[in-house]
Amino acid sequence: MKLKNLVSQRFKERPADCLIDSHALMLRGGFMKYVGNGIYSELPALRRVTSKIEAIIREEMDAIDGQEVLLPVVMPAELWQESGRYDSIANELVRFEDRNKSKLVLGMTHEEAAVHLVREYGQSYQQYPFMIYQIQRKFRDEARPRAGMIRVREFTMKDAYSFHTSQEDLDQYYQKCYEAYQRIFRRVGIPEVVAVASDAGMMGGSLSHEFMLLNEVGEDSIVLCSECDYRANMEAAVNIVENVSSGAGSALEYIATPGCKTIEEVCDYFKVDVSAACKAVVYQKNSDDTYVVAFVRGDYSVNETKLRNLVGEELHAAEITADAPLVAGYIGPYGLSKEVAYYCDLSLKGMDSLVAGANREGFHLRGLNLERELGQIDYADIAKVKPGGICPCCKKPALAIQRGIEVGNIFQLGAKYSEPMHMQFAAQDGTMHYPVMGCYGIGIGRLAASVCEAHHDEHGPVFPMTIAPWEVHICCIRPDDEETKKAADRLYEELAKQKIEVLYDDREGVRGGQMFADADLIGVPIRVIVSPRTVKEDKIEVTTRDKAVQEMVEISESLAYIMKLRKRLYEEFD
């Protein structure tokens, strides 16, 4: 490929609205173009990267007996109504009608379509186990798309679905997929990805893992233990709090607290630390707008995912109206209206002298002892983990929190989809059963952007050989010099004959500095510089994008040297 013929533009300046480096570099380098909010077109350089990622994924899925299929982007609403997700998923799912007024959805995930595809096939135990996968375009109406390819609305996804006759068989296959994912991330150039326990969310199921690239631009908070291997997404991380009762609880008092509504104002008024207060966070159920109050110790925050799972339905931040059975700013567990559902976090267990809202305008309670005032309490883990928290595995106060980009996920779905969609198989004894399922996803564009985010410098991406858009980038400095052009052309032809992917920059009138800047923005691993100076010495200069290699090589030995270097760079990630 001649660079002068490549459909792309490269830009010197960083776009003003790019918050993270990979977004800026992929726009500047001519990898993608903005179309609309969370929607991008992929230019040839990015398509070459994503095609290589797809090829690696296909190899690894085929190696664990996956069979590639292609499921529709547009599906009838009836499929999603069968599973129950048509109504349970909010605005992320795009619903519309065709000209015949038939209800349709745009695929944001394909569990329903996968079950529909195989439920007639999988009627006998003899067909099991099996796994189908696809690489397909999807649309999810994200509320806040950001960070370029990291969080988009339209995207390409590899999703796989496995079907099993027993939980034991699913467990074994789940482990195979877990290991295949580790190989995929190593091969695409980010072996530093870690697997963390996660919440299944809208996917459902009993067990799930997310594969996280630890990086400060990530939207997810990852909880890790420095003393053992415990790792979990913040949404699923277990929060352990060990409160020690003083044994000297004080009497319950109503104290006037005029103008004090926030936890900070109340604690300042009482001259106590926020850890001695009971904080109320109010939500409403999406289904009927009834109120739900989460009570946590004042120095903790509510984990909304845990709370949602406990309540059993979707929630939203409350709007406390004048006729609400709550007194805004003065809400506490004692004296709370019976119309309001409430949950107390484990961080409050054993606290014998709390400050809390009195459920009376302008008043708070001092000396609140939940067990004494309320009797038996079913405490629940509904708080977020804090740095220095106690690890649920090794029991040491060694938890830390880092940011991460989710680059893949795997779920054990059980019969969440097969049962409501009436997929059954006949066992060997003739009895009928619902197959249990697993699902396994990787976002292709997000993975490409994540590699760029993990491996770049101020000048551009540093792609690994396994997914780089080209393997070798030839810069012909001064193509108007006959001997230089002849040497560069010859090398280009020799590499092409060896099936080496070469990007050749022989643009006339372009200075060497501009050629190098463009090469940095494209991020090809091996760069070959052919100039009048090197040709005069009967040599070429070979460098790697990461600057680890910088060698002057005899022209006669250049082909063999480049091929050997190329082989070594592949082996780093095999």
N, C-alpha and C positions, 0 to 999 in steps of 0.2 A: 504494500500500500504506500503510495506517495502522499506525504503529508499535505502537499498542495491540493490534492484531490479529496481530502478527508472532509466530509460534511460536518463541520463544527466551527465554532469560534472560540478563541481564548481571550481572556480579559485580564488586564494588569491589576485593576482595582478590585477590592473586596466589596461585594454588594452590601449595601447599608443594612438590609433587613435580615442578614444571615447571622444567627446567634451562635452557631457552632462551626468549627473549622471544616468538617467534612462537607457540610452544605455549601459553604463558600467555595471550597476548592473544586467541588464537582460542577458547580456552575461556571466558575472561572476557567476550568479545564475543558469545557465543552462536552461534558458527559451527559448533561440533562438540561432541559429547558422548562421553565415554569409555564403552566397552562392555566391553572386555576387553583383555588385554595386547596392544598393537599393533593394536587394532581400535576404530574410531570410527564413530559415526553422523554424517552431515552434515546440519546444520540448513539452513533455507531460504537464509540469507545466504551460506553457503559453497556451496550448490548453484548459486546464481546466479553466483558467482565461477567455479566449475569449469566450468559450462556455457559461459561466455564463453571460457574458455581452450580448451575443446573446439571451439568454433566457429572460433576463430582457427586451431587446428591443422588442422581439416577444410579450411579455405580454402587453407592452404599445402600440404597433402597433395594436394588436388584440383588445385592449380595445377601440380604436377609429375606429373600423370596418375595419381595414386593412385586406387584404387577401394575403397570401403569395404565391408567384409564383417563378419560376426560369427561368431567361432569359439567352440566350447563351453568352458565352465569345467571341466566334468568330461570326462575323456578315458579311453579304454581303455588299460590299461598296454601293450598290444601296440604302440601307436604309439611309445611311449618306449623300448620294447625294440628296435624296429627301428633307432632312431638310436643306441642304446647308452647313453642317458642314464638309463634307469630304474635301473640299478645304479651308475652313476658319480657321480650326485648324491647327496649325503648327506641329512641330516634336513630340509633346506629343502623338499624335495619331499614333499608329503603323499600317502601311498599308503593305499588302503583297499579293501574288498570290498563289493559290493552283496549283496542277499539271495540271489542265485544263485551267490555265491562268485566272481564275475568280478572280476578285479583292475582297479582304477581309480586315477586320479591327479587331484588338483586342479591346474588350470593355474597355474603360476607364470611361464611364458613359453610361446609358442605356435609355435615353429619346426616342430615335428612336425605340428601341426594344419594349419599353412599349406601344408606340402608335400603332406599328405594331400588337402587341398582342391583343389589344382591339378595333381596329377601326371597325371591323365588328360587334363585340358585341354591341358597344355603338352607335347604329343607331337610337335609340328612346330616347326621354327625360325620358321615364319610367325607363330606366336603371341607371339613374344618381341620386345622385352622387355615386362614388365608388373610392376606393383606393386600389392599388396593391403595394406590397413591396417584396423585395428579400434580401437575404444575400448572396453575390456572390463575387467571386474572380475577380479582375480587374487588368489591367496593364496600367500604364501611364508612358511614357518615360520622366521622370523628368530630367531636365538638371543638377540639383545639388542635388541629394538625400543626406540626411545627418541625423544625430541624431537618428540613429537606426530606430525604428518603427515610429518615428514622421514624417519623410518624406522619403517615399520609392517609388519604381516603381511598384512593385507587392504588392497588398494589398487586404484585405477583407473589403467589404463595405456593409452597410445596405443602400439601396436606395429605396425610396417610391415615387409613382406617383399618384396623385389624379386628378380626372376628374369631371368637373362641368358644369352646363348649364348656370351659371351666375357668374358675378364678386362677387356679394353679397354672394353667396353660397361658393365661393372660400375663401372669406375673413373670413367667419365663420369657415371653416375647417382649414384654415391656423392658426387661433388662437388655435384650438384644438391641432394641431401638436406642436405649440410653447409650450403649457403647458405640453404636453407629453414629449417633450425634457427636460424640466426642471425636470420632475419626473425621467427620465432616468439618468440624470447626478447626481441627489441627491442619487439615489439608488446605483449607481456604486461607490459612495464615493467622488465625487467632487461637492458638492452643491454650491461651490464658483464660478462656471461657470457663466459668464454674457452673455447676448445676446446683440449684437451690430448691428446697421444698416451697410449694406455692399454693395459692388458693385457686380452686377450679373455676370460680366465677360462673359466667353464663354457660360454660361448657358442661358443668356438672361433673359428677364422678367422685370417687373416694380418694384417689391418689394422683398427685400431679407434681411435675418439676418444670421449672423454667431454667433455661441456659442463659447465663448472664455474662456479658462482657463488662467487667468492672471499669467504669469510666465516669468522670465527674459530670459529663453532659447527659448521663442517663436520667430517665424520669423515675425509675424504680429505686426504692431504698432497700438495700440488702443487709441483712443481719448476719454477721459472721462471728465465730468464737475464735479468739487467738490461742486458746488452749486445747481445742479439739476440732473435729471436722464439721461441727454443726454449721449449717448455712440455710437460710430461709429468706424468702421475700418478706418484707415488713408486714404485708397483708396476712401472712400465715405464721409469722414468728410467735412462738409461745412467750408470754411475758410472766415471769416469776417475781413476785414481790414477797419479802419476808418482813412483815411488820411485827414489832415486839410491843406487846401491851405494857404500859407503865404500871398497870394495876392500881392506879390512883385517879380513876375517871372522876371528873367533876360533875356537879349537878347540871341539868339542862336549863339554860336561861334564854329568854327572848331578849335580844338587845336591839335597840333602835339604831339603824345604820342609814340615816338619811343621805341620799345621793350616792350611796355605794352599791354599784350593781355588778361590776366586773370582779373577777377573782382577785386581781391585783389590788383594787380599791378596798375590797373587804379585808384582805389580809393586812394591808397597811393600817387600816382602822383598828384591827384587833392586835396589831403588833406581833403577828405570827408568820411563820414561813408558809408558803403556798402548799407545802407537803402536809400541813395540818388542816387543810380545808377539803371539803367535798364539793367538787365542781359538777355542775349540771350542764349537759349539752342536749339540746332538744331537736328532735326530728319529727317528720310526719310520714306515715305510710303512703306510698304511691297509690295504693288501691282505694283508700277511703279517707285519706288526710287525717286520720286519728293520730294523736300525739304519742310519741315514744321518747322517754328521757333516759339518757345514759349518765350514770353517776360514776365519776372516777376521782381518784386522789388529785388534788390540785396541781401537782407537778407532772401529771401524765396527760396524754391526749387520747381521744377516742379513736380506736381503729374501726373505721366505718365498715370495712369488709367483715370483720368478726361480728360486729353488731348486726349487720344485714343477715349474715348466716344464722345468727341466733334468733332473730325475729322471724326469719323465713320468708322475707319478701323485700322488695326494693324500698328504699327510704330516700327522702330529700330533706334538706335543711328546712327547719320549721319557720313558719310565719305566725307569730303569736298575736292573734287578733284580740279585740276588746272583749269578745264573748268567749274566749278560750278559757279552759279550766286551769290556767296557769298564770302565775304572777311574774311577768318578765323581770329578770334581774334578781329575783328573790326565791328561786326554785330550790327545794331541798327534798330529801326522801321522807322526812317526818312531816305528817300532815298533808301529804300530796293527795290531790283529788283521785278518787277511785276510778274516774273516767280515763286516767292516764296510765299507760303501761310504762313500767320502769325496770331498769336493769342496773345492778351494782357490780362494779368491777372488783376483782380480787385485790386490787391495791388498797381497798378500804377495809378489808378483813383484818380484825384485830385492833383497829383504831378505836381508842376509847374516849377521846375528847376532841371531836371535830368541830370546826366552824362550817356552817352550812346555811343555805337559804331557809327561811321560816315559812315560806308560802303565804306571807303577809306583806303587803306593800310597806317598804321602809324598814323591815326587820330581818335580822339573821339570828341563827341559833348558835350558842356557844356551849361546849360540853356535850355534843351529840355522840351517843354511843349507839350504833346501829342495832346491835344485837339486843341491847337493853330496851330500846324504844320500839323496835319493830319485830322482835322475836326472831324466828327462824328465817334466815336469808339465804337464797340460792345465789351465791356469788358466781360470776362468770368472767372469763378472760376476754375483755373487750377493749383493752388499752394497747397502745403502741409501745414497743420495746424502746428503752432509752440506752444510750452508750453507758457501758459499765454495768449493764444488767446481768442477771444471773442466767447462765447457760442452762437450758433444760436437759442437756446431755451430761456434761461434766460437772454441773452445779457450781461452777466457779464464776465470780463476777467479772467476766472477760468478754462481754459482747461489745462489738463495734458495729458501726453503721457506715456503709459505703453506698455510692450511687452506682447504678448499673443500667446497661442497655439490654433489653430482652431480645435475644437473637434466635430463640427457638423454644418450643414447649412440647411436653408430652403429658397425656392425661390417661388415666384409667377411668373409662366411662361407665363400666358395668353395663346394666341393661337400661340405662336412662333413655336411650333412643329405640332400641330393639323392642322393648315392651310396649310403649304407647303406639309404635308403628306396626305392631303385630307381626314381627319377624320371629318365627319359631323354627326349631329343627327337631326332628325325631331322633331320640337317643337310641342306643343299641337295643335297649329293652322296650322300645316303642313309645315311651313317655315323651311328652312334648316339653320343650324348654326354650327360654329366651337366650340367645347368644350374648356373651359379654364382649364389650368392645374396648379398644384403645384408640386414641387419635394422637397424631404426631405432626407438628407444624413448624415450618421455617419460612420466614419472609425473605424473599430473594433480594429485593432492592435494599431492604433494611440491612441485610447481611453485608452487601457490597459497601454501603455507607459506613457500617460499623468497622469494617476492615480499614477503610480510609481514616476514620476517626481514631482508631488505635495506632495506625502506622502512617504518620505524615510528618513533614517538617514545615517550616514557614513558607517553603516554595511550592509544595504540592504533595500529592499522595506518594507513598512508597509501597507499591503493590508487590505481593509475593509472586514468584514466577508462576505458581499454579493458577492464578486468576487474573494476571495482568492482561491488559488489552492486547498487547503485543509482547513478544519475548525480547526483541532487539530493536533499538532505535538508532539508526545511522544519522549522524549530523555531518553533512558535507559542507564544510566551511569553504567559501569561495568556489561555488560550482562553475564560475566563469573561467577558472583555471583548468586547462585541458587535462593535465596529468592528475590533478585532484579528482575531477569528475570521473575520469576513466577508472581510477582506483576504487572510488566509492561505488560506481555502477557495477564493477566486477564483483565486489564483495556482496552487494545486494543480490545479484543474480545467483551467486554461489550459495548464499544462505537460503534463498527461495527454493533452489533445487533440492536442498536438504530438508525441505518442508518446515523451515524455521519461520515463525511469524515475525515479519520485519516491517517496521514503519520507517520510511526513508524520507528524510528532509533534505531536498535539494533545491529549495526555493531560491531563486536568484534575487539579489538585492536585499537579502535579509542578513543582518549582522549575526556573528556568532553568539553574542550575548542574548539576542532574541531567540535564536534557535535553542539555546540551553534553557532559557526561561520556559519556553513552550514544552521542552522535553521534561522539565521538572513538573509541570502542571499535568502532564499525561501520565507520568509515573512508571514508565517501562523499566524493568529491572536492569537490563544491560544496555549501556550506551556506548556507541562506537563513534569516535571523532576522527574524521578524515579531513586534513587541512594541508595547504601547501607546505607548511613547516614539517608535519609528520611524514608526508609523502617524500619530501626531499631526503629524509633520513631513512626512507624505505620502511616506514613504520605507520601504525595507527595507534590511537589511544583508546583503551578499553577501560570503562569505569562502571561501577554499579550505582544504582540510584541512591543507595544508602551510604555511598562513599567508602564502603569497606574494601573495595577493589579499585585501584588506579594503576594501570600498567601500560607501558609502551611495548607493543608487540610487533614483531616482524610481519610485514604484509603476507609473506609466504606462509606464515604459521598462524595467521589470524583466524582462518576458518576453524582449524582444529582447536585453537585456544577458546574461541567463543562457544563452540559446541561442548567442550569440557566444562566450561564455566556454567553454561546453561544446565547441564546435567546435574552439577553440584547444587545449583540453586533450587532445582526441583526436589532433590533428595532431602533438603532441609525440612520439607513439609510432608514427605511421604511416610 
